[in-house]
Amino acid sequence: RMATEMEERNRKREEYEALKIELAMAEMDEKQRQEEKSLLEKRLKEREDYKLQMKIMLKEKQERDERRKHEEEDYRKMLLQQLAERDKLDQINAQKARMKRDEHNREVQKLLDERK
């Protein structure tokens, strides 16, 4: 009878040890799964962050390009306006010069007519 009780105790102890080992392995497996899941989530987050940063950078570049385009267009218009004003001044000066020549020609003609 004692041998049977001893065998029973040994069997239960071995069963208990086997369960402890099984539980430890299950816990290790779960820990590894959690680490893999965390790593995967981290990589996905990094990828999303990268995509967001790229989207922001692209938008900023488009805005810079658009600003530069408007600045160039404004500068172009200003230059064209300055050149038009310069042309207008040149025309006015040319007209004044023609009027002065005409006036001189009239005066010379008047003086020649008076000499006759």
Phi and psi in degrees as a GROMACS rama.xvg file:
@    title "Ramachandran Plot"
@    xaxis  label "Phi"
@    yaxis  label "Psi"
@TYPE xy
-64.3529  -37.4945  MET-2
-64.4563  -38.6556  ALA-3
-66.5387  -42.8763  THR-4
-63.7285  -39.6714  GLU-5
-65.2013  -43.7621  MET-6
-62.2818  -41.6777  GLU-7
-61.3327  -45.3868  GLU-8
-62.4135  -43.7722  ARG-9
-62.2118  -43.5148  ASN-10
-62.1981  -44.4317  ARG-11
-65.1854  -40.5141  LYS-12
-63.9403  -44.4669  ARG-13
-63.4049  -40.5734  GLU-14
-62.4034  -43.2932  GLU-15
-62.7229  -44.7934  TYR-16
-63.5103  -40.8148  GLU-17
-63.2432  -41.7507  ALA-18
-64.5618  -40.2793  LEU-19
-60.7482  -44.0005  LYS-20
-64.4522  -44.7254  ILE-21
-61.5063  -42.3432  GLU-22
-64.5292  -43.0379  LEU-23
-62.1435  -41.4387  ALA-24
-66.9875  -40.273  MET-25
-63.1974  -40.7493  ALA-26
-65.5969  -40.248  GLU-27
-63.8383  -42.6674  MET-28
-60.626  -44.2874  ASP-29
-64.329  -42.3152  GLU-30
-61.2894  -42.9946  LYS-31
-64.5433  -42.4442  GLN-32
-60.5251  -41.8828  ARG-33
-64.7096  -41.1907  GLN-34
-63.5422  -43.0772  GLU-35
-63.9714  -40.9481  GLU-36
-64.0497  -43.5174  LYS-37
-62.4934  -42.8025  SER-38
-63.1122  -43.8828  LEU-39
-62.3335  -45.2318  LEU-40
-61.8929  -40.0298  GLU-41
-62.3068  -45.498  LYS-42
-63.9686  -41.4275  ARG-43
-63.2483  -41.895  LEU-44
-64.0299  -43.5847  LYS-45
-60.716  -40.873  GLU-46
-64.2826  -43.6412  ARG-47
-64.4203  -41.4858  GLU-48
-61.4041  -42.4655  ASP-49
-62.7668  -45.7929  TYR-50
-61.4524  -40.8151  LYS-51
-64.4328  -44.3037  LEU-52
-61.6299  -41.6472  GLN-53
-63.2466  -40.9904  MET-54
-63.7441  -43.184  LYS-55
-63.7044  -45.5967  ILE-56
-62.7158  -40.1332  MET-57
-64.3594  -43.3789  LEU-58
-62.6486  -43.7174  LYS-59
-62.8133  -39.7196  GLU-60
-64.8336  -42.8539  LYS-61
-62.6956  -40.1008  GLN-62
-65.9153  -41.326  GLU-63
-62.315  -45.4203  ARG-64
-61.3978  -41.9444  ASP-65
-64.4397  -43.9702  GLU-66
-60.786  -45.5681  ARG-67
-60.9576  -41.1637  ARG-68
-62.9364  -44.2383  LYS-69
-65.3469  -40.9079  HIS-70
-62.1227  -42.7869  GLU-71
-63.835  -41.5091  GLU-72
-64.9152  -43.1942  GLU-73
-62.0536  -43.2315  ASP-74
-63.652  -42.4217  TYR-75
-60.1393  -45.7163  ARG-76
-62.652  -41.3533  LYS-77
-63.2565  -42.9741  MET-78
-64.0099  -42.9688  LEU-79
-62.3377  -39.6863  LEU-80
-64.9352  -43.3303  GLN-81
-61.8723  -42.7355  GLN-82
-65.5562  -38.4042  LEU-83
-64.1695  -42.4075  ALA-84
-64.0646  -40.5044  GLU-85
-62.561  -43.3511  ARG-86
-61.0869  -41.5814  ASP-87
-62.9708  -43.956  LYS-88
-62.0485  -41.3143  LEU-89
-61.1554  -41.1464  ASP-90
-64.4923  -42.9458  GLN-91
-62.4813  -44.7577  ILE-92
-63.2025  -40.4502  ASN-93
-64.7495  -40.5676  ALA-94
-64.9846  -42.9121  GLN-95
-60.328  -41.8868  LYS-96
-63.6938  -42.1168  ALA-97
-61.9761  -44.2071  ARG-98
-62.9149  -39.6935  MET-99
-65.0936  -42.3475  LYS-100
-62.5973  -44.0396  ARG-101
-60.2344  -42.3643  ASP-102
-62.8871  -43.2245  GLU-103
-63.0914  -43.1603  HIS-104
-61.1272  -41.571  ASN-105
-63.8631  -42.5037  ARG-106
-64.5666  -43.0096  GLU-107
-62.6606  -43.2714  VAL-108
-62.5638  -41.058  GLN-109
-61.7286  -44.9658  LYS-110
-64.2854  -39.4649  LEU-111
-66.1747  -39.653  LEU-112
-65.6806  -37.2661  ASP-113
-67.5518  -31.1516  GLU-114
-70.9516  -25.111  ARG-115
